[in-house]
Amino acid sequence: MEKMKIMLVDDEERYLQTTKKLIEKKGVEVLTAQSGKQALELLKIKNIHVVILDVKMPGMDGNETLKAIKTLYPLVEVIMLTGHATVDSAIDGLKSGACDYLMKPADIDEILEKAIAAFEKRQKIEEKIRIAQGKKYMRSPREILKDDTE
């Protein structure tokens, strides 16, 4: 079974490093990015399952980054993270495809709990895709018998 890989995206370096260390102590692989642009670059080269994404960042903000992630990597689950939660930004994020929302400062166990739930959701979707692809290549008994009589 594949191990979950998380990416933390936040413009606060200290928060990134501290949170990364605490999550890694729980046995989870963590990558970090300090901007939306850097996150998108990492997603090109790494198989990341769950992104924990800060809403308020200079340049490309969290909602813009979320939209780009969901367009380019639709199976990546995104959890929005903010210290400035407003109902509007939460609704925007959820409408754009975020699977959940966290308030800063978020407890490590809460971050992991939500990340695991997001990872499990992704695995279920991937399994449905595998089954659908398998059915596409399976032939019906009628097709198999038809080939045998020819």
N, C-alpha and C positions, 0 to 999 in steps of 0.2 A: 504494500500500500504506500502510495506517495505521501511524503511528509509535507505538511503545510509550510509555505514560504510567505512571509509577510513583508510588505514594504511600508515604512513610516515616511510620510512626506510632511515636512514642517520647516519653516524658515528659521526656527529657533534651534541652533546647534546643540545647546546644552540639553534641551528637552529630548532631542533625537538620540543623543549618546546615552543619556540616563535610561530612557525608556527601552532602547535597544538592549542594553546590558541586562536589565531586569527581565525582559521577555526571553532573551537567550538563556538565562539561568533556568528557565522552565523547559528548555530543550527545543525551542522553535528557532528556525533560521530567520534572521531579520536583515533586510537591506534598508538603507536610508537614502533619502533625497531631500535637498534643501529647497527645491522649487518644483513647480509643475512640469517645467521643461525637462529638468533632470529626471523626474519620475518617468516621463514618456520615453526618454532615451534608455533608461534601465529596463523598461518593459519590452523594448525591442530585442534585448539580448538575454534577458533572464525570464524564466518561467515563474512568475509570481502569481499566487492564488488570491491573496487578499491585500488590499491597499487601505491603510489608515491615513486619511487625507485631511490636513488642516484646511479650514475654509478660508481664513484670512491670511493671505500671503501676498507679498509685493509681486508685481508683474502679473503672471498668470495665476489667478486666484483658484481656490479649491473647486468652485462650481465649474469654471472653465476647464480645469484639469479633468474633473469628473466626466464632463461631456466628451472630451477627447479620448479618455480611457475607454468609455463605453462604446464609442464609435470604432476605435481601433482594436480593442480587446474586449469584446462583449462578455466573455466568460469571467473576466476578472471581477471579483466582488469588491465593492468600495464602501468603507465605513467613514462617514464624515466626522471630523473632530474639530471642536471649536471652543474657545473661551468666551465667545461673543454670540452665543446661540440666540437666534431670534426665530420666531415661528416661521417667518418668511424664508429665511435661508434654509431651515430644515425642510420646508415644503419644496423649495426649489431643488434641493439635493435629492430628495426622495423621488420627485417627478423626473429627474434626470437619470435615475437609475441607481442611486445609492441604496444599499440594502439596510443601512442602519445609521444611527447618529450617536455620538458620544460628546459629553461636556468635559472640558478641561477644568481642573486636573482630573483625568480619568484614572481610576484604580487599575493597576496592572491586571488583576484577576478579571475585572470587568472587560478590559480591552481583549484579553485572551478569550473570554467566554463568547464575546460577540464575533471575534475572528474565527473561532472554531465553528460557530453556527453558520457563518458565511461560507467557510470552507466546505462544510457538509452540504450546504445548499448547492454549491458549485459541483461537488462530486455527484450529486443526484442528477443535475442537469447533464453532466458529461456522460453518465450512465444511460440516460434517456437517448442521448445522441448516438452512443455506441449501439444501442438496441435498434434504433431506427436505421442506422447504417447497415447493420447486420441483416435486417429484414429486406433492405433494398437489394442485397446481394444473394439472399436466399431465394430459391426457386420453389414454386408450388409443386405438390406431388404430380399434378397434371403435366407441368413442364418437364419434369424428370422422366415420367413415363413416355411422353411424346418423343424425347431424345432417344430413348431406348428402342423405340419401334422403328426409327428411321434407319 
